[in-house]
Amino acid sequence: MEAESRRRLVDPLDQFNELRPALFSLAYRILGQRADAEDVVQEAFLRWQAAPIGEIHSPKSYLMTVAGRLSLDALKAAYRKREQYIEPWLPEPLVDHPAPDTVERAESLSLAFLHLLETLSPAERVAFLLHDVFDAGYRAVADVLESNQANCRQLVARARQHLRENRPRYPVDRARHEAILRRFLLSCSTGDLENLTSMLKEDVVLYSDGGGRARAALNPVYGADRVVKFLFGVAKKAPPYLSAARLADVNGEPGVVFAFNGVTAAVVTIDIAEDGKVRGIFWVVNPEKLAQAEIDI
């Protein structure tokens, strides 16, 4: 009773603002778009204002459920649009965004991981993120999906298996990741064919997202030889584009931001395998996804 009385004394606005970062984190991981995630947070706030606050036992559970449902609805609509998207669809990168508070959340924020989440169904994606990343119980997951707990367990299990099979977990020390990234950039900029090739897995894949608004590969580029050819082609055609670069924190891991005439032209991250070789390259050049990356170039 005493705890309930104290809770009622807390300003509802303060309660919401305390949970806002978690709500954004969940919505962004589900949707992969900053603006869409912010829309979800804003709508959750409006519903929070209209809710009978005194009757809500757990503000966190209530708001995460609201944000989860809103994100799921938005994701279903987004998936239909992405089927007609020009070139591979990549998430909007978060540059120099506040670091996640746990290792699991940091790993789930990378462009490589978010790109892989695109291969899950909307329900699998939401169920997995809520349970395995945000520590929600199966009852809470069932509330979001408006399903039963047994079905939600199956969704999470299928998602886990798919993720393990397609991207085994190999945590890479941040200092090592940054060192490999620096070597990768140097090899690209100097045209060091031998060194660059030695850094790549034979089955490396490069994904470039221009959204039809910037030059990019229309399809994923598979294999070390083709990836090297693509990277050297970019370097030769646009040397000023590659000269203004800075290392940055991109989705919780080391990445690079390229600028041209003071405007962000590309954001690049690499996915590193257990042996230290690059197994994935994510190259975002769609201007609509880079507007937020123009800060502090």
Buried (B, 14 or more C-beta within 10 A) or exposed (E): EEEEEEBEEEEBEEBBEEBBEBBBBBBBBBBBBBEBBBBBBEBBBEBBEEBEBEEBEEBBBBBBBBBBBBBBEBBEEBBEEEEEBEBBBBBBBBBBBEEBEEEEBBBBBBBBBBBBBBEBBBBBBBBBBBBBBBEBEBEBBBBBBEBEBEBBBEBBEBBBEBBEEEBEEEEBEEEEBBEBBEBBBEBBBEEBEEBBBEBBBEEBBBBBBBBEBBEBBEEBBEBBEBBBEBBBEBBEEBEEBBEBBEEBBBBBBBBBBBBBEEEBBBBBBBBBBEEEBBBBBBBBBBBEBBEBBBEEB
